[in-house]
């Protein structure tokens, strides 16, 4: 979650909601909390690779499990491409697509040799990103130029806030990948729920601090038009020399997101291949590293192709829609466990945010989900 989302989602969210951006952030966090709670409860019962693919299958039936798995795989594959492109545009804009493909190849290789190596690399990346974000907030607050009056919400549009929440949700999504590693962690009954809640809480605190400071420095109009709002906020605060450091932070953050994304998608592909919803050849686990290396390589190859041809913002919108569908099924699955309030809130929240995203994202998302359902029906 502490990845490229905070570097790329603030601008589009400000464009949708203006000064009500922070309301969208809070709404996205509330929906994410419901999703995290439902996912944690389900992960305790089903500590297996696959996440909501497994939960939907076991609690609602095979077709819902398949729909969740399909939505996760296609949505997060698009998100992988978006993160890879973020690496390219920040690191070397003139050759963004080439850099994106190279990043996918490198991190796929890291993931195939085992989760422990990936976990250590992730710790380093998160430390760097936190340091950069802390520097951004400190510089803006210390400059004395931030105007808190720009945090006031004027002419609030409900649709704009909902769209901003859907776009900011892209930055929160990530906790489900903890659940997808159910077969590879020690004491999953205790570890998975605790990890999900701690990760979500820390991420919310960081994002709220960054979004508030950048909005106070730039204002909603400048923030909406900014291609790199954090870098522009630092420059506006009187420290343009820190702009390259922010760009390095964004690149490192995107690499961290991409690392975790490939890891999670490949585990869902593994679970679906075991059930023959995807080619069985992808269900093979490496005898030495105990990783689904064929699924890793297949996902890496597809993401590399997408990163070579896709548009960044289009990939973000489609990914948000598909992932919200995935979490809607997670909440529906949690409804069967007894407690109702949080799963109902999460289910309604996911559907509302999904269908208030930009029209193109909704249309493409619906088409892809229907295509997956048709493939399932034909196979059956």
PLY file of the C-alpha trace (Angstrom):
ply
format ascii 1.0
element vertex 380
property float x
property float y
property float z
element edge 379
property int vertex1
property int vertex2
end_header
0.00 0.00 0.00
2.88 2.41 0.70
3.71 2.47 -2.96
3.18 4.55 -6.05
-0.51 5.17 -5.34
0.16 8.22 -3.18
2.38 9.66 -5.94
-0.09 9.17 -8.81
-3.62 9.19 -7.33
-3.69 12.61 -5.64
-3.85 14.60 -8.89
-6.81 12.72 -10.47
-8.61 12.66 -7.11
-8.23 16.44 -6.74
-9.48 16.85 -10.30
-12.62 14.90 -9.42
-13.41 16.35 -5.99
-11.48 19.63 -5.77
-11.13 20.79 -2.18
-13.23 17.79 -1.06
-10.30 15.48 -1.81
-9.83 14.72 1.88
-13.46 13.58 2.16
-12.75 11.13 -0.65
-9.65 9.92 1.18
-11.65 9.29 4.36
-14.38 7.46 2.43
-11.82 5.29 0.66
-10.23 4.46 4.01
-13.62 3.54 5.51
-14.39 1.15 2.65
-10.87 -0.26 2.88
-11.35 -0.88 6.61
-14.55 -2.84 5.98
-12.80 -4.85 3.30
-9.80 -5.49 5.54
-12.00 -6.65 8.42
-13.97 -9.02 6.19
-10.79 -10.31 4.55
-9.15 -10.89 7.93
-12.10 -12.90 9.26
-12.15 -15.05 6.14
-8.38 -15.51 6.09
-8.51 -17.03 9.58
-10.90 -19.73 8.32
-9.17 -20.28 4.96
-5.39 -19.67 5.26
-4.78 -20.73 1.65
-3.29 -19.12 -1.42
-5.95 -17.34 -3.45
-7.62 -14.83 -1.11
-11.22 -14.00 -2.09
-11.09 -16.55 -4.88
-11.04 -19.18 -2.12
-13.49 -17.33 0.16
-16.08 -16.82 -2.59
-15.80 -20.42 -3.70
-16.20 -21.82 -0.20
-18.90 -19.43 1.10
-20.91 -18.48 -2.00
-20.19 -21.12 -4.63
-17.78 -21.79 -7.50
-19.07 -19.08 -9.86
-18.52 -16.32 -7.27
-15.09 -17.61 -6.39
-14.18 -17.65 -10.05
-15.53 -14.12 -10.58
-13.47 -12.86 -7.64
-10.34 -14.58 -8.90
-10.86 -13.36 -12.46
-11.45 -9.78 -11.27
-8.36 -9.87 -9.10
-6.10 -11.29 -11.79
-7.17 -8.93 -14.59
-7.44 -5.88 -12.32
-4.12 -6.38 -10.63
-2.43 -7.29 -13.90
-3.50 -3.85 -15.17
-2.27 -2.37 -11.90
1.10 -4.06 -12.37
1.36 -2.37 -15.75
0.42 0.98 -14.17
3.11 0.64 -11.52
5.70 -0.38 -14.08
4.83 2.66 -16.19
5.12 4.85 -13.09
8.66 3.58 -12.69
9.39 4.43 -16.29
7.90 7.93 -16.31
9.67 8.95 -13.10
13.01 7.24 -13.72
13.53 7.95 -17.44
10.53 9.61 -19.14
12.02 9.47 -22.64
12.18 5.65 -22.46
9.34 5.03 -20.03
7.99 1.88 -21.68
11.42 0.29 -22.03
12.20 0.95 -18.36
8.78 -0.42 -17.40
9.40 -3.70 -19.18
12.86 -4.01 -17.62
11.42 -3.41 -14.14
8.83 -6.15 -14.64
11.51 -8.62 -15.74
13.77 -7.85 -12.77
11.09 -8.10 -10.09
9.59 -11.24 -11.59
13.03 -12.83 -11.21
13.19 -11.69 -7.55
9.79 -13.22 -6.79
10.55 -16.58 -8.36
13.40 -17.28 -5.93
11.26 -17.04 -2.81
9.13 -14.87 -0.59
11.87 -14.32 2.01
14.06 -12.45 -0.46
11.06 -10.47 -1.65
10.14 -9.58 1.93
13.61 -8.19 2.69
13.59 -6.13 -0.50
10.13 -4.82 0.39
11.36 -3.68 3.82
14.12 -1.63 2.20
11.73 -0.08 -0.30
9.18 0.86 2.37
11.91 2.48 4.51
13.03 4.64 1.57
9.47 5.65 0.66
8.61 6.56 4.25
11.73 8.70 4.49
10.83 10.58 1.29
7.20 11.13 2.33
8.32 12.33 5.76
10.67 14.79 4.07
7.84 16.10 1.87
5.56 16.73 4.84
8.35 18.24 6.96
9.47 20.64 4.22
5.93 21.85 3.51
5.00 22.31 7.17
8.31 23.97 7.99
8.19 26.41 5.08
5.36 28.43 6.59
3.80 28.92 3.15
1.05 26.34 3.48
-2.45 27.85 3.65
-4.84 25.82 5.79
-7.79 27.72 4.32
-7.27 25.68 1.16
-8.41 22.60 3.08
-11.95 24.04 3.34
-14.47 22.28 1.11
-16.44 24.50 -1.30
-19.11 23.52 -3.85
-18.84 19.86 -2.90
-20.09 17.41 -5.50
-21.23 14.04 -4.16
-20.28 12.35 -7.43
-16.88 14.05 -7.32
-16.21 12.82 -3.80
-17.24 9.28 -4.77
-14.96 9.36 -7.82
-12.10 10.69 -5.70
-12.69 7.89 -3.19
-12.61 5.29 -5.96
-9.35 6.69 -7.31
-7.79 6.98 -3.83
-8.86 3.39 -3.16
-6.29 2.43 -5.78
-3.65 3.72 -3.35
-5.05 1.71 -0.40
-5.51 -1.62 -2.18
-2.87 -4.09 -1.09
-3.91 -5.69 2.16
-5.58 -8.59 0.35
-2.17 -9.77 -0.80
-1.39 -10.62 2.80
-4.29 -13.08 2.72
-3.15 -14.57 -0.62
0.04 -15.76 1.10
-1.86 -17.98 3.52
0.17 -21.08 2.74
3.53 -19.35 3.16
3.39 -17.59 6.55
3.83 -18.90 10.07
0.74 -18.99 12.35
-1.67 -17.57 9.72
-4.62 -17.47 12.16
-2.84 -14.78 14.21
-0.49 -13.25 11.68
-2.85 -12.47 8.78
-5.57 -10.46 10.61
-3.00 -8.53 12.64
-0.87 -7.73 9.61
-3.85 -6.49 7.60
-5.11 -4.12 10.28
-1.70 -2.72 11.21
-0.78 -2.16 7.57
-4.05 -0.36 6.80
-3.85 1.85 9.90
-0.27 2.95 9.26
-0.99 3.64 5.60
-4.01 5.82 6.44
-1.95 7.95 8.83
0.79 8.47 6.23
-1.61 9.25 3.37
-3.64 11.70 5.47
-0.49 13.62 6.43
0.80 13.77 2.85
-2.54 14.67 1.24
-3.28 17.39 3.81
0.12 19.05 3.50
0.23 18.96 -0.32
-3.34 20.30 -0.59
-2.55 23.14 1.83
0.56 24.06 -0.16
-0.78 23.84 -3.72
-4.54 24.17 -3.43
-6.96 21.88 -5.24
-6.74 23.56 -8.67
-2.93 23.37 -8.91
-2.98 19.90 -7.41
-5.47 18.67 -10.04
-3.31 19.91 -12.91
-0.01 18.71 -11.45
1.64 15.73 -13.10
3.82 15.20 -10.02
1.98 16.92 -7.14
4.42 15.94 -4.39
7.42 17.20 -6.34
5.61 20.43 -7.24
4.57 20.97 -3.63
8.17 20.68 -2.46
9.28 23.18 -5.11
6.45 25.56 -4.16
7.56 25.33 -0.53
10.94 26.78 -1.55
13.00 23.60 -1.82
13.30 22.74 -5.56
16.53 20.89 -4.82
14.47 18.14 -3.18
12.48 17.47 -6.36
14.91 14.80 -7.67
14.73 13.04 -4.30
10.94 12.95 -4.50
11.18 11.49 -8.00
13.56 8.82 -6.72
11.08 8.09 -3.94
8.25 7.72 -6.45
10.35 5.33 -8.52
11.26 3.23 -5.50
7.62 3.28 -4.34
6.41 2.05 -7.70
8.96 -0.75 -7.62
7.68 -1.75 -4.18
4.09 -1.82 -5.41
5.05 -3.81 -8.49
6.96 -6.33 -6.38
3.94 -6.99 -4.14
1.47 -6.97 -7.03
3.28 -9.65 -9.03
3.57 -11.71 -5.85
-0.16 -11.55 -5.11
-1.43 -12.06 -8.66
0.72 -15.12 -9.18
-0.68 -16.76 -5.99
-4.24 -16.25 -7.19
-3.27 -17.66 -10.59
-1.82 -20.68 -8.73
-5.10 -21.26 -6.85
-7.22 -20.91 -9.99
-4.91 -23.22 -11.96
-5.24 -25.87 -9.25
-9.00 -25.78 -9.80
-8.55 -25.89 -13.59
-10.04 -22.42 -14.14
-6.68 -21.53 -15.67
-4.23 -23.86 -17.45
-3.08 -26.61 -15.06
0.54 -26.10 -16.13
0.53 -22.88 -14.05
-0.09 -24.84 -10.82
3.46 -26.21 -10.63
5.51 -25.19 -7.55
9.31 -24.95 -7.74
10.92 -27.92 -5.92
13.66 -25.78 -4.36
12.14 -22.33 -3.77
8.56 -23.52 -3.10
7.18 -20.73 -5.29
4.65 -20.96 -8.18
7.35 -20.04 -10.63
5.37 -20.81 -13.79
2.54 -18.57 -12.65
5.14 -15.91 -11.77
6.69 -16.10 -15.23
3.32 -16.07 -17.01
2.12 -13.03 -15.06
5.43 -11.26 -15.64
5.25 -11.87 -19.39
1.69 -10.51 -19.67
2.47 -7.45 -17.55
5.55 -6.71 -19.66
3.42 -6.69 -22.82
0.79 -4.44 -21.22
3.46 -2.07 -19.90
4.75 -1.69 -23.44
1.40 -0.54 -24.85
-0.99 0.73 -22.12
-1.91 4.27 -20.97
-1.21 4.93 -17.25
-4.49 6.59 -16.20
-6.61 4.10 -18.13
-4.87 1.24 -16.37
-5.52 2.84 -12.95
-9.26 3.31 -13.61
-9.81 -0.21 -14.88
-7.78 -1.69 -12.05
-9.84 0.18 -9.45
-13.10 -1.13 -10.89
-11.98 -4.76 -11.01
-10.48 -4.68 -7.51
-13.63 -3.14 -6.05
-15.64 -6.01 -7.58
-13.18 -8.42 -5.96
-13.68 -6.85 -2.53
-17.45 -6.73 -2.97
-17.38 -10.52 -3.24
-15.13 -10.69 -0.16
-17.72 -8.75 1.85
-20.55 -10.87 0.48
-18.61 -13.96 1.59
-18.09 -12.49 5.06
-21.86 -11.94 5.37
-22.26 -15.72 5.65
-20.14 -15.78 8.84
-22.72 -14.08 11.07
-21.76 -10.44 11.69
-23.60 -8.17 9.26
-22.84 -4.46 9.75
-19.26 -4.27 8.43
-19.70 -6.69 5.50
-22.88 -4.86 4.37
-21.13 -1.49 4.60
-18.16 -2.86 2.68
-20.32 -4.48 0.00
-22.39 -1.34 -0.62
-19.29 0.87 -0.48
-17.41 -1.21 -3.04
-20.31 -1.27 -5.50
-20.99 2.47 -5.18
-17.33 3.40 -5.67
-16.95 0.97 -8.58
-19.91 2.30 -10.54
-19.18 5.98 -9.93
-15.70 5.77 -11.46
-15.21 7.46 -14.87
-17.55 6.01 -17.51
-14.77 4.49 -19.62
-13.34 2.61 -16.65
-16.77 1.24 -15.73
-17.56 0.21 -19.29
-14.26 -1.59 -19.83
-14.47 -3.17 -16.39
-17.98 -4.52 -16.92
-17.01 -5.86 -20.35
-13.99 -7.73 -18.98
-15.93 -9.21 -16.03
-18.70 -10.35 -18.41
-16.07 -11.83 -20.72
-14.68 -13.83 -17.80
-18.17 -15.04 -16.87
-18.78 -16.13 -20.45
-15.51 -18.07 -20.49
-16.54 -19.79 -17.26
-19.94 -20.71 -18.71
-18.39 -22.12 -21.88
-15.89 -24.18 -19.91
-18.64 -25.60 -17.72
0 1
1 2
2 3
3 4
4 5
5 6
6 7
7 8
8 9
9 10
10 11
11 12
12 13
13 14
14 15
15 16
16 17
17 18
18 19
19 20
20 21
21 22
22 23
23 24
24 25
25 26
26 27
27 28
28 29
29 30
30 31
31 32
32 33
33 34
34 35
35 36
36 37
37 38
38 39
39 40
40 41
41 42
42 43
43 44
44 45
45 46
46 47
47 48
48 49
49 50
50 51
51 52
52 53
53 54
54 55
55 56
56 57
57 58
58 59
59 60
60 61
61 62
62 63
63 64
64 65
65 66
66 67
67 68
68 69
69 70
70 71
71 72
72 73
73 74
74 75
75 76
76 77
77 78
78 79
79 80
80 81
81 82
82 83
83 84
84 85
85 86
86 87
87 88
88 89
89 90
90 91
91 92
92 93
93 94
94 95
95 96
96 97
97 98
98 99
99 100
100 101
101 102
102 103
103 104
104 105
105 106
106 107
107 108
108 109
109 110
110 111
111 112
112 113
113 114
114 115
115 116
116 117
117 118
118 119
119 120
120 121
121 122
122 123
123 124
124 125
125 126
126 127
127 128
128 129
129 130
130 131
131 132
132 133
133 134
134 135
135 136
136 137
137 138
138 139
139 140
140 141
141 142
142 143
143 144
144 145
145 146
146 147
147 148
148 149
149 150
150 151
151 152
152 153
153 154
154 155
155 156
156 157
157 158
158 159
159 160
160 161
161 162
162 163
163 164
164 165
165 166
166 167
167 168
168 169
169 170
170 171
171 172
172 173
173 174
174 175
175 176
176 177
177 178
178 179
179 180
180 181
181 182
182 183
183 184
184 185
185 186
186 187
187 188
188 189
189 190
190 191
191 192
192 193
193 194
194 195
195 196
196 197
197 198
198 199
199 200
200 201
201 202
202 203
203 204
204 205
205 206
206 207
207 208
208 209
209 210
210 211
211 212
212 213
213 214
214 215
215 216
216 217
217 218
218 219
219 220
220 221
221 222
222 223
223 224
224 225
225 226
226 227
227 228
228 229
229 230
230 231
231 232
232 233
233 234
234 235
235 236
236 237
237 238
238 239
239 240
240 241
241 242
242 243
243 244
244 245
245 246
246 247
247 248
248 249
249 250
250 251
251 252
252 253
253 254
254 255
255 256
256 257
257 258
258 259
259 260
260 261
261 262
262 263
263 264
264 265
265 266
266 267
267 268
268 269
269 270
270 271
271 272
272 273
273 274
274 275
275 276
276 277
277 278
278 279
279 280
280 281
281 282
282 283
283 284
284 285
285 286
286 287
287 288
288 289
289 290
290 291
291 292
292 293
293 294
294 295
295 296
296 297
297 298
298 299
299 300
300 301
301 302
302 303
303 304
304 305
305 306
306 307
307 308
308 309
309 310
310 311
311 312
312 313
313 314
314 315
315 316
316 317
317 318
318 319
319 320
320 321
321 322
322 323
323 324
324 325
325 326
326 327
327 328
328 329
329 330
330 331
331 332
332 333
333 334
334 335
335 336
336 337
337 338
338 339
339 340
340 341
341 342
342 343
343 344
344 345
345 346
346 347
347 348
348 349
349 350
350 351
351 352
352 353
353 354
354 355
355 356
356 357
357 358
358 359
359 360
360 361
361 362
362 363
363 364
364 365
365 366
366 367
367 368
368 369
369 370
370 371
371 372
372 373
373 374
374 375
375 376
376 377
377 378
378 379
